[in-house]
Amino acid sequence: MPTKSVGKKTKIFKITIYCKNCDQLLYVYQKEGPGSLVKCYEDRITKDYTNGDLKCSTCGQDFARHAVMRMRPVHKIIQGKVYIRGHVKK
């Protein structure tokens, strides 16, 4: 995990990510800081309830796309396809 700059403290929230179409649990994720969910770094996903193809295992809806940001693999969330619990938005 990359190091943070000195003096900056970021809160880490444990959130659950669900499919908006069928309410299926997709991920348990460690999110840094407040704000909306835009991307999920693969190394911060603590539990993955999908088949690894970025589709909901129940309804088959695509909820994210593969990408690489800051030399780390990420899942870029398609807005409106998921909802989260366990996190207070700013």
C-alpha positions in Angstrom: 0.0 0.0 0.0 1.5 3.4 -0.9 2.4 5.8 1.8 0.5 9.0 2.5 2.2 12.4 2.8 3.3 13.3 6.3 0.8 15.3 8.3 -2.3 14.2 6.4 -4.6 11.8 8.3 -7.3 10.0 6.3 -10.2 8.1 7.9 -10.8 4.6 6.6 -14.4 3.5 6.4 -15.6 -0.1 6.0 -18.4 -0.1 3.6 -20.6 -2.7 1.8 -21.4 -2.3 -1.8 -24.7 -3.7 -3.2 -26.2 -4.0 -6.7 -28.9 -1.4 -7.1 -30.9 -3.7 -9.5 -31.3 -6.7 -7.2 -29.8 -5.8 -3.8 -27.1 -8.5 -4.0 -24.0 -7.9 -1.9 -21.0 -7.3 -4.2 -18.0 -6.2 -2.0 -16.9 -5.3 1.5 -14.4 -2.4 0.9 -12.1 -0.2 2.9 -12.8 3.3 1.6 -10.5 6.3 2.4 -12.1 9.6 3.3 -15.6 10.9 2.8 -17.3 11.4 -0.5 -19.0 9.4 -3.2 -17.6 6.0 -4.4 -15.9 6.5 -7.8 -13.4 3.7 -7.8 -12.4 0.6 -5.8 -8.7 -0.3 -5.5 -8.4 -4.1 -5.7 -6.1 -4.3 -2.7 -8.7 -2.6 -0.5 -11.5 -5.1 -1.3 -11.7 -7.2 1.8 -14.4 -9.6 0.6 -15.5 -10.1 -3.0 -18.9 -11.8 -3.5 -18.7 -11.6 -7.3 -17.3 -14.0 -9.9 -14.5 -11.5 -10.6 -15.9 -10.4 -13.9 -17.4 -7.1 -12.6 -20.9 -8.3 -13.1 -23.5 -9.0 -10.4 -23.7 -12.7 -9.8 -27.5 -12.6 -9.5 -28.8 -10.4 -12.2 -25.7 -10.2 -14.5 -25.6 -6.3 -14.6 -22.2 -4.7 -15.2 -21.4 -2.5 -12.3 -17.7 -1.5 -12.9 -14.9 -1.4 -15.5 -11.2 -2.5 -15.1 -8.6 0.3 -15.1 -5.1 1.1 -13.8 -4.6 4.3 -11.7 -1.4 5.2 -10.0 0.0 1.9 -11.1 -2.6 0.0 -9.1 -5.5 -2.0 -10.6 -8.9 -0.4 -9.9 -12.6 -1.1 -10.5 -14.2 2.1 -11.8 -17.7 2.1 -10.6 -20.5 2.8 -13.1 -22.6 5.5 -11.3 -26.2 4.5 -10.6 -25.4 0.7 -10.7 -24.5 0.3 -7.0 -25.4 1.7 -3.6 -23.3 1.6 -0.4 -23.9 1.2 3.3 -21.7 2.1 6.2 -20.4 5.4 5.0 -21.5 9.0 5.7 -21.2 11.3 2.7 -19.6 14.7 3.1 
